[in-house]
Amino acid sequence: MPAVSTQLNDFIMPAAPARRTPPGQGWFARLLRRVQDAHARQAERQIAFLIERKGGRLTDDLERQIERHFI
């Protein structure tokens, strides 16, 4: 039986596509991160609304109200 040999001198391995996410982060981790970011933005909007509604100044009393609102 004759030996078969293949020569691959002109073969160039294609480059791996650039990763858009850090290594080790799967689709669920990215989804969870986006949900957490959305909740944080919503909380920041609510805080800004409360501060604006109370005159635009962050006082000790308003800070306590915000704390009670989110806990």
N, C-alpha and C positions, 0 to 999 in steps of 0.2 A: 504494500500500500504506500503510495507516494506521500511524502510529507508536504503539507500545505503551509506556506509562509506568506504572511501579509505584511506589506511595508506601508507604514503610515507617516512618511516624511512630511507630506504636505497638509496633514490634518492639524487644525487649530481648534483647541477646545474653546467653545463660546464662553464669554464672561457671564458670571452669574448676575441676574438682575439686581439692581440696587435695592436694599431693604428700606422700606419707608418707616418701619418700626424697629425699636431696639430688639436685639436678639433675645429670645426667651419669652417674648410676649405673644401669646396666641390671640385668636379672635375674641375669646371671651374676656380676656384681660383688657383688651382695647375697648370692648363694649362697656365693661364695668367702669373703666376710666372716663369714658364719655358721659355715662349716666351721672357719675360723681361730679364731673365738671359742670354739667347742666344744673344739678341741684345747688352747687356753690354759686353759680351765676344768678339763679332764682333767689337765693337767700340774700345776696348782695343787692339785688333790685328791691327786695322787700325792705331791707334796712335803709336804703336810700329814700324810699317812699316814706317810711316812718319819720326819718330825720327832716325831710322836706315838709311833711304835714305838721310837724311840731315847731316850725319856724326856721329850720336850717341850721340850728346849733345843736351840737351833741353835748348835752348836759349829763350830770350824774344820774338824774332821775330818768332821762330818756335811755341812758345806757342800761339801767336796771330793767326798764320796760322791754327793751329789745332782748335782753337776756331771758326774761320770763317768757317772751313770745316764742323763742326758739328752743326752750328747754321743756 
